[in-house]
Amino acid sequence: MLLTVYSHPSCLQHDPGSDHPETPARLLAVLDRCRKDPGIALRQAAPAARDPLLAVHSEPYLRSLEAMSARGGGVLFLDTILNKHSWSAALGAAGSVLAAVDHAMSDRGHAFAAIRPPGHHALAARGMGFCLVNHVVVAARYAQGAGLRHVLIIDWDVHHGNGTQALVEADASVRYVSLHQHPWYPGTGAASERGVGNIFNVPRGPGKPPELYVGDLWAAIVTATTDWTPDLVLISAGFDAMAGDPLGGFTLEPAHYTDWTRRIRERLPAVPIVGLLEGGYVPSRVADGLAAHLQGLQ
């Protein structure tokens, strides 16, 4: 069976500037790799409607994104920059994630959403950290609205998903496991931050042996899924934890993502998995990491 990857052309049109690390080249490299893999079916999704986003974000905030894009773009918050296509890109990215969730929930296999801009820093009423819409939480709420009860979110981006944690930390139906560099942007994600017992943060310093990162994230996943089985696994798949990324100091290599993904499949064999692209700022390395993750899903 082919592994299906969803994307939308508008995701390539969001452009925060030539000197910005979150560049369209990241996604171009990923899509090129997918097209060359005979085991992957690359599909174009429809843009999301507004309602799934409103399950997570406030209407005034979404209107502000739409209006800023309509004006030609601008600075939303520090390094979070929009151009005239950014609102369309946000809808295209969200639509790709929802299509991947639909695919997985209909028993057609695991799926991935190759999207940008990323999402895990976005709060209910504020974008930050290159992120406009928190796609992984939109996906979780969409799945729950379709009848699934428990959702596990795994975040292996090198930066803590502060937006994701803030949006789910009071909801025991969603568990969030995050491995991230600490201290590092955005400064959140201490191990003591437990929410209602549903938050499992794994903050680690840079430059450690990759086996430490692999083992410690896996231990947290095991803890989070002991006596608790999700109906869906969502992976915030950032690849900036790989060695050499300019915005991180971890030491992972592509094979580690295959290892994690296969372990998740083996531990939760009946649970659908949907991955979605977060960070990673060396395009060729992002493509390598994604290919390794997809190999683990196949």
Residue pairs with C-beta under 8 A, 6 or more apart in sequence:
1 109
2 39
2 40
2 41
3 39
3 40
3 41
3 109
3 110
3 111
3 112
3 294
3 297
3 298
4 40
4 41
4 42
4 43
4 100
4 103
4 108
4 109
4 111
4 112
5 34
5 40
5 41
5 42
5 43
5 111
5 112
5 113
5 114
5 294
6 43
6 44
6 45
6 96
6 97
6 99
6 100
6 103
6 111
6 112
6 113
6 114
7 27
7 31
7 42
7 43
7 44
7 45
7 92
7 96
7 113
7 114
7 115
8 44
8 45
8 46
8 47
8 89
8 92
8 93
8 95
8 96
8 115
9 44
9 92
10 47
10 85
10 88
10 89
10 91
10 92
10 93
11 27
11 89
11 92
11 93
11 96
11 114
11 115
11 116
11 117
12 24
12 27
12 28
12 89
12 116
13 24
13 83
13 85
13 88
13 89
14 24
14 82
14 83
14 85
14 86
14 88
14 89
14 90
14 116
14 117
15 23
15 24
15 83
15 85
16 22
16 79
16 80
16 81
16 82
16 83
16 117
16 130
17 81
20 79
20 81
21 130
21 246
21 247
21 281
22 116
22 117
22 118
22 130
22 279
22 281
23 283
24 116
25 283
26 116
26 280
26 281
26 283
26 286
27 114
27 115
27 116
27 277
28 283
29 283
29 284
29 286
29 287
30 114
30 277
30 283
30 286
30 287
30 290
31 42
31 114
32 287
33 287
33 290
33 291
34 40
34 42
34 114
34 290
34 294
35 42
37 291
37 294
39 294
39 298
40 294
42 114
43 99
45 92
45 95
45 96
45 98
45 99
45 100
45 113
46 95
46 99
47 88
47 91
47 92
47 94
47 95
48 91
48 92
48 94
48 95
48 97
48 98
48 138
50 62
52 94
52 98
52 138
52 141
52 142
53 62
53 94
53 133
53 138
54 62
55 138
55 141
55 142
55 145
56 124
56 133
56 134
56 137
56 138
56 141
56 167
57 122
57 124
57 125
57 133
57 134
58 124
58 125
60 125
61 124
61 125
61 126
61 127
65 76
65 82
65 86
65 87
65 90
65 127
65 132
65 133
66 87
68 74
68 76
68 82
68 86
68 87
69 82
69 83
69 84
69 85
69 86
69 87
69 88
70 84
70 87
71 84
72 83
72 84
73 81
73 82
73 83
73 84
73 86
74 81
74 82
75 81
75 82
76 82
76 127
76 128
76 132
77 126
77 127
77 128
78 128
79 129
79 130
80 127
80 128
80 129
80 130
80 131
80 132
82 132
86 117
86 132
89 116
89 117
90 117
90 132
90 133
92 115
93 113
93 115
93 116
93 117
93 119
93 133
93 135
94 133
94 135
94 138
96 113
96 114
96 115
96 276
97 113
97 115
97 135
97 136
97 138
97 139
97 274
97 276
98 138
98 139
98 142
99 111
99 113
100 111
100 112
100 113
100 139
100 274
100 275
100 276
101 111
101 139
101 142
101 143
101 232
101 274
103 109
103 111
103 274
104 110
104 111
104 232
104 272
104 273
104 274
105 143
105 146
105 148
105 232
105 272
107 272
109 272
110 265
110 272
110 273
110 274
110 275
110 297
111 272
111 273
111 274
111 275
112 237
112 274
112 275
112 276
112 277
112 290
112 293
112 294
112 297
113 135
113 274
113 275
113 276
113 277
114 277
114 290
115 135
115 276
115 277
116 277
117 130
117 131
117 132
118 129
118 130
118 131
118 135
118 157
118 238
118 277
118 278
118 279
119 131
119 132
119 133
119 134
119 135
119 136
119 137
119 138
119 163
119 236
119 276
119 278
120 129
120 131
120 134
120 136
120 155
120 157
120 159
120 161
120 162
120 163
120 164
120 236
120 238
120 278
121 127
121 128
121 129
121 130
121 131
121 134
121 159
121 161
121 162
121 163
121 186
122 128
122 129
122 131
122 132
122 133
122 134
122 163
123 134
123 162
123 163
123 166
123 167
124 166
124 167
127 133
128 163
128 186
129 159
129 162
129 163
129 185
129 186
130 279
131 163
134 163
134 164
134 167
135 276
136 153
136 155
136 161
136 164
136 234
136 236
136 276
137 153
137 163
137 164
137 167
137 168
139 234
139 274
139 276
140 151
140 153
140 168
140 174
140 232
140 234
143 151
143 231
143 232
144 151
144 173
148 231
148 232
149 173
149 231
150 173
150 174
150 175
150 228
150 229
150 230
150 231
150 232
151 173
151 174
151 175
151 230
151 231
151 232
151 233
151 234
152 174
152 175
152 177
152 224
152 225
152 230
152 232
152 233
152 234
152 271
153 164
153 168
153 174
153 175
153 176
153 177
153 233
153 234
153 235
153 236
154 177
154 178
154 217
154 221
154 233
154 234
154 235
154 236
154 264
155 161
155 164
155 176
155 177
155 178
155 179
155 180
155 235
155 236
155 238
155 278
156 178
156 179
156 217
156 235
156 236
156 237
156 238
156 241
156 257
156 260
157 180
157 236
157 237
157 238
157 240
157 241
157 278
157 279
158 180
158 181
158 184
158 238
158 240
158 241
158 245
158 247
158 248
158 249
158 250
158 279
159 180
159 181
159 184
159 185
159 186
159 238
159 240
159 247
159 248
159 279
160 178
160 180
160 182
160 184
160 186
160 188
160 189
160 201
160 203
161 176
161 178
161 180
161 189
161 236
161 278
162 186
162 188
162 189
164 176
164 178
164 236
165 176
165 178
165 188
165 189
165 193
165 195
165 199
165 201
168 174
168 176
168 195
168 198
168 199
169 176
169 193
169 195
169 196
169 198
169 199
170 195
170 196
171 196
171 198
172 196
172 197
172 198
174 198
175 198
175 199
175 200
175 224
175 225
175 228
175 230
176 195
176 198
176 199
176 200
177 200
177 202
177 217
177 220
177 221
177 224
178 189
178 200
178 201
178 202
179 202
179 204
179 213
179 216
179 217
179 220
179 241
180 189
180 201
180 202
180 203
180 204
181 203
181 204
181 205
181 206
181 241
181 248
181 249
181 250
182 189
182 190
182 203
182 204
182 205
184 206
184 248
184 249
189 201
189 203
190 201
190 203
191 201
191 202
191 203
193 199
193 201
194 200
200 220
200 221
200 223
200 224
202 216
202 217
202 220
204 212
204 213
204 216
204 250
205 249
206 248
206 249
206 250
207 249
207 250
207 251
208 250
208 251
209 251
210 243
210 250
210 251
210 252
210 253
210 256
213 241
213 250
213 251
213 252
213 256
214 252
214 256
214 259
214 260
217 260
218 260
218 263
221 263
221 264
221 267
222 267
225 267
225 268
229 268
229 271
230 268
230 271
231 271
232 271
232 272
232 273
232 274
233 264
233 268
233 271
233 272
233 273
233 274
234 273
234 274
234 275
234 276
235 261
235 264
235 273
235 274
235 275
235 276
235 293
236 276
236 278
237 257
237 275
237 276
237 277
237 278
237 289
237 290
237 293
238 277
238 278
238 279
238 280
239 245
239 257
239 279
239 280
239 285
239 286
239 288
239 289
239 290
240 247
240 248
240 250
240 279
240 280
240 281
241 248
241 250
241 252
242 248
242 250
242 251
242 252
242 253
242 254
242 280
242 282
242 285
242 288
242 289
243 250
243 251
243 252
243 253
244 282
244 285
245 280
245 281
245 282
245 285
246 281
246 282
247 279
247 281
248 279
254 288
254 289
254 291
254 292
255 292
256 292
257 289
257 292
257 293
257 296
258 292
258 293
258 295
258 296
259 296
260 296
261 273
261 293
261 295
261 296
261 297
262 296
264 273
264 296
265 273
265 296
265 297
273 297
275 293
275 297
277 286
277 290
280 286
280 289
